[in-house]
Amino acid sequence: MPMAFVSIREGRPPESIRNMISAVTAAIAEWLDAPPSTIRVVVTEVPLTHWATGDVTLAEKEQDGGPTGSKEAGS
């Protein structure tokens, strides 16, 4: 039973998260030749105040006008 754990910043639309779950499930099924019904995907949404890069939280970056959705910001 393959399990994937995905941590993302909070605030994304539920349909985006749902689409990601489908994509992760499909990728695991393809690469591991596993039946989709056996694949578990756990998504954890992390508050912006609890995610930091270089001792600066995403909330602080957002306050400073920086993008919180970019790969550089740690999303």
Sine and cosine of phi, psi and omega as CSV:
sin_phi,cos_phi,sin_psi,cos_psi,sin_omega,cos_omega
0.00,0.00,0.99,-0.13,0.04,-1.00
-0.92,0.40,0.62,-0.79,0.07,-1.00
-0.78,-0.62,0.70,-0.71,0.07,-1.00
-0.86,-0.51,0.74,-0.67,0.05,-1.00
-0.92,-0.39,0.83,-0.56,-0.04,-1.00
-0.83,-0.55,0.82,-0.57,0.09,-1.00
-0.95,-0.31,0.78,-0.63,0.01,-1.00
-0.72,-0.69,0.36,-0.93,0.07,-1.00
-0.94,0.34,0.49,-0.87,0.00,-1.00
-0.94,0.33,0.35,-0.94,0.14,-0.99
0.94,-0.33,-0.03,1.00,0.02,-1.00
-0.99,0.12,0.49,-0.87,0.01,-1.00
-0.90,0.43,0.59,-0.81,0.00,-1.00
-0.81,0.59,-0.59,0.81,-0.01,-1.00
-0.93,0.38,-0.51,0.86,0.07,-1.00
-0.92,0.38,-0.67,0.75,0.02,-1.00
-0.91,0.42,-0.68,0.74,0.01,-1.00
-0.87,0.49,-0.69,0.72,0.03,-1.00
-0.90,0.44,-0.61,0.79,0.04,-1.00
-0.90,0.43,-0.67,0.74,0.03,-1.00
-0.85,0.53,-0.69,0.72,0.03,-1.00
-0.89,0.46,-0.67,0.74,-0.02,-1.00
-0.92,0.39,-0.66,0.75,0.03,-1.00
-0.91,0.42,-0.69,0.72,0.03,-1.00
-0.86,0.50,-0.71,0.70,-0.01,-1.00
-0.90,0.44,-0.65,0.76,0.00,-1.00
-0.90,0.43,-0.70,0.72,0.01,-1.00
-0.91,0.42,-0.68,0.73,0.00,-1.00
-0.86,0.51,-0.67,0.74,-0.02,-1.00
-0.94,0.34,-0.77,0.64,-0.12,-0.99
-0.96,0.27,-0.49,0.87,-0.02,-1.00
-0.96,-0.28,0.01,1.00,-0.04,-1.00
0.79,0.61,0.72,0.69,-0.03,-1.00
-0.96,-0.29,0.62,-0.79,0.08,-1.00
-0.90,0.43,0.74,-0.67,0.00,-1.00
-0.79,0.61,-0.54,0.84,-0.03,-1.00
-0.92,0.38,-0.22,0.98,0.01,-1.00
-0.99,-0.16,-0.06,1.00,-0.10,-0.99
-1.00,-0.04,0.75,-0.66,0.05,-1.00
-0.94,-0.35,0.72,-0.70,0.07,-1.00
-0.82,-0.58,0.83,-0.56,0.01,-1.00
-0.91,-0.43,0.86,-0.52,0.00,-1.00
-0.95,-0.33,0.80,-0.60,0.05,-1.00
-0.91,-0.42,0.84,-0.55,0.08,-1.00
-1.00,-0.07,0.83,-0.56,-0.07,-1.00
-0.98,-0.22,0.77,-0.64,0.06,-1.00
-0.86,0.51,0.55,-0.83,-0.03,-1.00
-0.86,0.51,-0.43,0.90,0.02,-1.00
-0.98,0.19,-0.15,0.99,-0.05,-1.00
-0.93,-0.37,0.22,0.98,-0.02,-1.00
-0.77,-0.63,0.87,-0.50,-0.05,-1.00
-0.76,-0.65,0.52,-0.86,0.12,-0.99
-0.76,-0.65,0.83,-0.55,0.00,-1.00
0.88,0.47,0.61,0.80,0.02,-1.00
0.91,0.41,0.38,0.92,0.07,-1.00
-0.80,-0.61,0.84,-0.54,0.00,-1.00
-0.96,0.27,0.35,-0.94,0.06,-1.00
-0.88,0.47,-0.55,0.83,0.05,-1.00
-0.89,0.45,-0.67,0.74,0.03,-1.00
-0.91,0.41,-0.65,0.76,0.05,-1.00
-0.89,0.46,-0.65,0.76,0.01,-1.00
-0.90,0.43,-0.64,0.77,0.03,-1.00
-0.88,0.47,-0.58,0.82,-0.01,-1.00
-0.99,0.15,0.05,1.00,0.03,-1.00
1.00,0.05,0.10,0.99,0.01,-1.00
-0.99,0.17,0.39,-0.92,0.02,-1.00
-0.97,0.25,0.74,-0.67,0.06,-1.00
-0.99,-0.14,-0.15,0.99,-0.04,-1.00
-1.00,-0.09,-0.03,1.00,-0.06,-1.00
-1.00,0.09,0.32,-0.95,0.05,-1.00
-0.90,0.43,-0.56,0.83,0.00,-1.00
-0.90,0.44,-0.53,0.85,-0.02,-1.00
-0.98,0.19,-0.08,1.00,0.07,-1.00
1.00,-0.07,0.32,0.95,0.02,-1.00
-1.00,0.08,0.00,0.00,0.00,0.00
